[in-house]
Amino acid sequence: MDPEQAVPESSGTASDPGTAAPSSRLGPAGGSGAADAGGARGRAARRNRWLLGPAVLLLAIVVVRAFLLTPFGIPSGSMQDTLLVGDRILVSRLTAPHDLHRGDIIVFDASDAFHLSAPDRGVLQTLAAAVQSLTGRGQPTDYVKRVVGLPGDHVRCCASDGRLEVNGVAVTEPYVAPGQRPSAMTFDVTLPPDRFWVMGDNRGSSADSRAHLGDPGGGTVPGDDIIGKVWVRYWPLDRLGPVASGPVVPVPRNGE
């Protein structure tokens, strides 16, 4: 073989445009594209990490609100002087209706018990209401009242001394707003199973069970409609602390 012909055969890749050109052109371009793609993925991952934290926090808030604690604001003076207009409270969802006691303060959905209708809302209004509920703004049919009668109780007004009577016992109610009578309206009710009799502490300005005596159900609140028991006031800060129940003197169950 001619030595001068051996060199082109062994190094022909350097002069062969079919093999040399692609490696010289695609190397830099391919490297740059990979770097750009990697950078884009890195930026997307960083954005996802920033979004993950708020998403987890929002999910945690929703879960806590739905199953543990729910914030509510006090819109009226029906519970004065225990709860004032503008107070913000946390309601525990962990107390089952059968664990409630006379004197406990509860929040309940009054739409069925008091035959109230909630306003119709579109999708955007529903979402806005859900966001507002995280700050304590509830539905207009969410009421806060005090449990006066438990299922099976015989509650009437009034005893000979003007006090409420539960199962034949006249009860003292230290939580009633100063200057208020226990009730200006007379009533005599025996509560069905799983039904509660509720009243506001500001007896002269409270649309409670008494205001719905003539309605189906007689103003009694089903246990299934009770959202929870008021636990603590978190606003205003100068009145921060637990909202104590107003214990009613021991009263026997009806029939005991």
C-alpha positions in Angstrom: 0.0 0.0 0.0 1.2 3.5 -0.8 2.1 5.2 2.5 0.7 8.5 1.3 -2.7 6.9 0.8 -2.6 5.4 4.3 -2.8 8.7 6.0 -6.1 9.9 4.4 -7.7 6.5 5.2 -6.8 6.7 8.9 -7.6 10.4 9.4 -10.4 10.7 6.9 -12.9 11.7 9.6 -11.2 15.1 9.9 -11.8 16.0 6.3 -15.0 14.1 5.8 -17.8 16.6 6.0 -20.3 13.9 6.7 -18.7 13.0 10.0 -16.8 16.0 11.1 -19.4 18.7 10.6 -22.1 17.4 12.9 -19.8 17.1 15.9 -18.4 20.6 15.4 -21.8 22.2 15.0 -24.1 20.3 17.5 -21.6 20.2 20.4 -22.0 23.8 21.6 -25.6 24.1 20.5 -26.7 20.9 22.2 -24.9 21.9 25.4 -26.5 25.3 25.5 -30.0 23.7 25.0 -29.5 21.3 27.8 -28.3 24.0 30.1 -31.4 26.2 29.3 -33.7 23.2 29.9 -32.0 22.4 33.2 -32.3 26.1 34.3 -35.9 26.2 33.5 -36.6 23.0 35.5 -34.6 24.5 38.4 -36.6 27.7 38.3 -39.9 25.8 38.1 -38.8 23.6 41.1 -38.0 26.7 43.1 -41.4 28.2 42.3 -43.1 25.0 43.3 -41.2 25.0 46.6 -42.5 28.6 47.3 -46.0 27.5 46.5 -45.9 24.4 48.5 -45.6 26.2 51.9 -48.7 28.3 51.5 -50.7 25.4 50.0 -49.9 23.2 53.0 -50.7 26.0 55.4 -54.1 26.6 53.7 -54.9 22.9 53.8 -54.0 22.8 57.5 -56.2 25.8 58.2 -59.1 24.2 56.3 -58.7 20.9 58.2 -58.4 22.5 61.6 -61.5 24.7 60.9 -63.6 21.8 59.7 -62.7 19.3 62.4 -61.1 21.0 65.4 -61.6 24.8 65.9 -63.7 27.3 64.0 -63.5 31.1 64.3 -66.6 33.2 64.6 -67.4 36.8 65.0 -70.2 38.2 67.3 -72.5 40.3 65.1 -75.2 41.3 67.6 -75.7 42.1 71.3 -77.9 39.1 72.1 -75.2 37.6 74.3 -74.2 40.7 76.2 -72.5 41.1 78.6 -70.8 37.7 78.1 -70.0 38.3 74.4 -70.0 41.8 72.9 -70.5 42.9 69.3 -67.2 42.5 67.4 -65.8 39.8 69.7 -63.9 37.0 67.9 -64.2 33.5 69.4 -63.0 30.0 68.7 -65.5 27.2 68.7 -64.4 23.7 69.6 -65.9 21.0 67.3 -64.7 18.3 69.7 -67.6 18.5 72.1 -70.4 16.1 71.0 -74.0 17.2 71.6 -74.6 14.5 74.3 -71.6 16.0 76.2 -73.1 19.5 76.5 -74.2 20.8 79.8 -76.7 23.5 80.8 -75.0 26.8 80.7 -72.6 26.0 77.8 -72.5 28.5 75.0 -72.8 27.0 71.6 -72.8 28.0 67.9 -75.4 26.3 65.7 -76.9 26.5 62.3 -80.3 28.0 62.8 -81.6 27.5 59.3 -83.6 24.5 60.1 -84.4 25.1 63.8 -85.5 28.7 63.3 -86.6 28.2 59.7 -84.2 30.7 58.2 -83.2 30.9 54.6 -79.6 31.5 53.6 -79.0 33.8 50.6 -78.3 32.2 47.3 -74.7 32.5 46.2 -72.9 32.0 43.0 -69.5 30.2 42.7 -67.5 33.4 43.2 -69.6 34.4 46.2 -69.3 31.0 47.7 -65.5 31.1 47.4 -65.4 34.6 48.8 -67.5 33.4 51.8 -65.2 30.5 52.3 -62.2 32.8 52.5 -64.0 35.2 54.8 -65.0 32.3 57.1 -61.3 31.7 57.8 -61.3 35.1 59.6 -64.4 34.4 61.6 -67.2 35.6 59.4 -69.8 32.9 59.4 -73.1 32.3 57.6 -76.0 34.7 58.5 -77.8 31.6 59.9 -75.0 30.8 62.4 -76.3 31.7 65.9 -74.5 31.8 69.2 -76.7 31.1 72.3 -76.6 29.5 75.7 -77.9 26.0 76.4 -80.7 26.3 79.0 -82.5 23.0 78.5 -81.1 19.5 77.6 -82.9 16.7 75.7 -85.8 15.5 77.9 -85.8 18.6 80.2 -89.0 20.4 81.2 -88.3 24.1 80.9 -90.8 26.7 81.9 -91.0 30.4 82.7 -91.5 31.3 85.2 -91.4 30.0 88.8 -93.2 31.9 91.5 -90.1 34.0 92.2 -89.6 35.0 88.5 -86.8 32.6 87.7 -86.7 30.0 85.0 -87.6 26.5 86.2 -85.9 23.4 84.9 -87.4 20.0 85.9 -89.2 21.7 88.7 -86.2 23.5 90.1 -85.9 27.3 89.9 -82.5 28.1 88.6 -80.2 31.1 89.2 -78.6 32.5 86.0 -75.6 34.7 86.9 -74.8 35.3 83.2 -78.1 37.1 82.4 -77.4 40.8 81.5 -77.8 43.1 84.5 -81.3 44.5 84.7 -82.8 41.8 82.5 -85.6 39.5 83.6 -85.1 35.8 82.9 -87.8 36.1 80.3 -90.7 38.5 79.6 -92.4 35.7 77.7 -94.0 32.7 79.4 -93.4 29.2 78.0 -93.7 25.7 79.1 -91.7 23.1 77.0 -90.7 19.5 77.4 -87.8 18.9 75.1 -87.8 15.9 72.7 -84.8 13.6 72.4 -81.7 15.2 70.9 -83.3 18.7 71.1 -81.9 21.7 73.0 -83.5 24.8 74.4 -81.3 27.9 73.9 -81.5 31.5 75.0 -79.3 34.6 74.8 -77.9 36.2 77.9 -79.4 39.6 76.8 -82.9 38.3 77.4 -84.7 41.4 76.2 -82.9 41.5 72.9 -82.4 37.9 71.7 -84.2 36.0 69.0 -83.8 32.6 70.6 -85.9 29.5 71.1 -88.7 31.6 72.6 -89.1 33.5 69.4 -90.0 30.3 67.5 -92.4 28.6 69.8 -95.0 28.5 67.1 -92.8 27.1 64.4 -92.4 23.4 63.6 -90.0 22.1 66.3 -91.1 24.8 68.7 -87.8 26.6 68.6 -85.8 23.6 69.8 -82.3 23.0 68.3 -81.4 19.5 66.9 -78.1 18.2 68.1 -77.0 17.6 64.5 -77.2 21.4 63.8 -74.8 22.3 66.6 -71.5 23.4 65.2 -69.6 23.4 68.5 -69.0 24.8 71.9 -67.5 28.3 72.4 -64.1 27.8 73.8 -62.0 31.1 73.9 -62.2 34.7 72.9 -59.2 35.8 70.9 -60.2 39.4 70.1 -60.1 42.0 71.4 -56.7 41.4 73.1 -57.7 43.1 76.3 -60.4 40.5 76.8 -58.4 37.5 75.5 -59.1 34.3 77.3 -61.5 31.4 77.8 -65.2 32.0 77.7 -66.4 30.3 80.8 -69.7 28.5 80.9 -72.3 29.7 83.3 -73.0 26.7 85.4 -76.6 26.2 86.4 -77.1 24.8 89.8 -77.4 21.0 89.7 -80.8 20.0 88.2 -82.0 16.5 88.0 -82.9 15.0 84.6 -86.6 15.1 83.9 -88.3 12.3 85.7 -85.5 11.7 88.2 
